[in-house]
Amino acid sequence: MSITRRQFLTNTGVSLPASALVSTRAMSIGEVGRSDSNMLHDWSVVRDQFNLSPEYIHLASFALASHPRPVREAIQKYRRALDENPFLVVDRGLWGPEAENLPHKVREAAAEYIGGRPEEIALTGNTTMGLALVYYGLPLKPGQEVLTTAHDHFSHHESIRLATERAGASMRKIVLFDRFDAISDDSIVSRVRSALRPSTRAIIRAAG
């Protein structure tokens, strides 16, 4: 049964990078079953979507991710489509009109999800690239600083460091809490406020 590209993306629940491709041929491979979002409150249902070994406790899922079932099925379909007709998939997926242009459709879906406009969405190859683009775009001047936290990822700190060094500015890290059992919104806000200086031009905390 043939479906539209929008239906395909909705059914699979996949957010694709700008380099992801799709063609009419890919759509005819088959339809992925729609997951019941009402069942996602049940952790056993969510867990069963993954093929993770039960012999381990997996704590690196943000960096080294195992794909849930709908994503695995979508990847398999795109791989088959590329194997069958790579030129058609690339041509229609990247340079076709808006109705067939996958990056445009992904930006539309992302904008609808977060509450924005497609032209406000930038698709990057990875998080590190996105961070670098944002920080290098800050209009920093010598003597100014960027305030961040000691809890952020290495790539986050490096993106800030390189951007501030390039502008002659500086980076300062603060600790948001001393113990995990004593974290509160008020205490974190208080620490950030007390860390502000006249030279502070940006407060940056990347969710991880």
C-alpha positions in Angstrom: 0.0 0.0 0.0 1.5 3.4 -1.0 1.6 6.2 1.5 2.7 9.9 1.4 6.1 10.9 2.7 4.5 12.7 5.6 2.6 9.6 6.6 5.8 7.6 6.3 7.7 9.9 8.6 4.8 10.1 11.1 4.4 6.3 11.2 8.1 5.6 11.7 8.6 8.4 14.2 12.0 9.1 12.7 13.9 12.5 12.7 16.4 12.3 9.9 19.5 14.4 9.3 19.8 16.5 6.2 21.8 13.8 4.4 18.9 11.3 4.7 17.3 10.4 1.5 14.0 9.0 0.2 12.3 8.2 -3.1 9.0 7.0 -4.4 10.5 3.5 -4.7 11.2 3.6 -0.9 7.6 4.3 -0.2 6.4 1.2 -2.1 8.5 -1.2 0.1 5.8 -1.4 2.7 4.1 0.5 5.5 5.6 0.5 9.0 3.0 -0.1 11.7 2.0 3.0 13.8 3.1 2.8 17.4 0.4 3.5 20.0 1.7 6.6 21.8 -0.7 6.0 24.6 1.3 2.9 25.5 4.6 4.7 25.9 3.8 5.4 29.6 4.4 1.7 30.1 8.2 1.2 30.4 8.0 -2.4 29.4 6.5 -1.4 26.1 9.2 1.1 25.4 11.9 -1.3 26.5 10.6 -4.0 24.1 11.3 -1.7 21.2 15.0 -2.2 21.6 17.2 -5.2 21.1 19.6 -4.3 23.9 21.2 -7.2 25.7 19.5 -7.7 29.2 22.9 -8.9 30.5 24.1 -5.3 30.8 22.8 -2.0 32.2 23.2 0.4 29.3 24.1 4.0 30.4 25.6 5.3 27.2 22.4 5.5 25.1 22.8 9.2 24.3 26.2 8.7 22.7 26.0 5.1 21.4 22.3 4.6 20.7 20.5 1.4 20.0 17.6 2.1 17.6 14.0 1.3 18.5 12.1 -1.0 16.2 10.4 1.7 14.0 13.7 3.3 13.4 15.4 0.0 12.5 12.6 -0.7 10.0 12.9 2.8 8.5 16.7 2.5 8.1 16.2 -0.9 6.4 13.8 0.6 3.9 16.0 3.5 3.1 19.0 1.2 2.6 17.1 -1.0 0.2 15.9 2.1 -1.7 19.5 3.4 -2.0 20.6 -0.1 -3.2 17.9 -0.3 -5.8 18.2 3.2 -7.3 20.8 5.5 -5.6 20.5 8.3 -8.2 16.8 8.6 -8.0 16.8 8.6 -4.2 19.5 11.3 -4.1 18.0 13.4 -6.9 14.4 13.5 -5.5 15.4 13.4 -1.8 17.8 16.4 -1.9 17.0 18.5 -5.0 13.4 17.7 -5.7 10.5 20.2 -5.2 9.2 20.8 -1.7 6.7 18.0 -2.0 9.6 15.5 -2.4 12.4 17.3 -0.7 13.1 15.4 2.5 15.1 18.1 4.4 12.2 20.5 3.8 9.7 17.9 5.1 11.8 17.2 8.2 12.1 20.9 9.0 8.3 21.2 8.7 7.8 18.3 11.1 10.4 19.6 13.5 8.9 23.1 13.5 5.4 21.7 14.1 6.8 19.6 17.0 8.7 22.3 18.8 6.4 25.2 17.9 8.3 27.3 15.3 8.7 27.8 11.5 10.5 25.6 9.1 12.9 28.4 8.1 14.0 28.6 11.8 15.2 25.0 11.8 18.8 24.1 10.8 19.6 20.5 10.1 23.2 19.6 11.0 25.3 16.5 10.7 25.6 16.1 14.5 25.3 18.0 17.8 28.9 19.1 17.8 28.5 20.8 14.5 25.3 22.5 15.7 27.1 23.8 18.9 30.0 25.2 16.9 27.7 27.0 14.5 25.8 28.7 17.4 28.9 29.7 19.4 30.8 31.0 16.4 27.8 33.2 15.7 28.0 35.0 19.0 29.1 38.6 18.6 31.8 38.3 21.3 34.5 40.9 21.9 37.8 40.9 23.7 37.4 41.0 27.5 33.9 39.5 27.4 33.1 36.0 28.7 30.7 33.0 28.2 29.4 31.4 31.4 28.8 27.6 31.3 28.9 24.8 33.8 31.3 22.1 34.8 28.7 19.4 34.0 28.6 19.8 30.3 30.0 17.4 27.6 33.6 17.8 26.4 32.5 18.8 22.9 30.3 21.5 24.4 33.2 22.9 26.3 35.5 22.7 23.3 33.1 24.5 21.0 32.9 27.4 23.5 36.6 27.5 24.1 37.4 27.7 20.4 34.8 30.4 19.8 35.9 32.5 22.7 39.6 32.2 21.9 38.9 33.2 18.3 37.1 36.4 19.6 39.6 37.2 22.3 36.9 36.4 24.9 37.0 33.8 27.7 35.0 30.9 29.1 34.2 30.3 32.8 32.7 27.2 34.3 30.6 27.0 37.4 29.4 24.1 39.5 25.6 24.0 39.8 25.4 21.6 42.8 27.6 19.9 45.4 25.5 16.7 46.0 22.9 14.9 43.8 20.5 14.6 46.8 20.6 18.4 47.4 19.7 19.7 43.9 16.8 22.2 43.6 15.7 24.7 41.0 16.1 27.6 43.4 19.7 26.6 44.3 20.7 26.3 40.7 19.2 29.6 39.7 20.9 31.2 42.7 24.3 29.9 41.7 23.9 31.1 38.2 22.8 34.6 39.3 25.7 34.9 41.7 28.2 33.9 39.0 27.2 36.7 36.7 29.7 39.5 36.0 29.6 42.7 34.0 31.7 41.0 31.3 29.3 38.0 31.0 27.6 38.0 27.6 26.1 34.5 27.3 25.0 31.8 29.7 25.2 28.5 28.0 24.0 25.1 29.3 23.5 22.2 26.9 21.0 19.6 27.9 22.6 16.2 27.9 
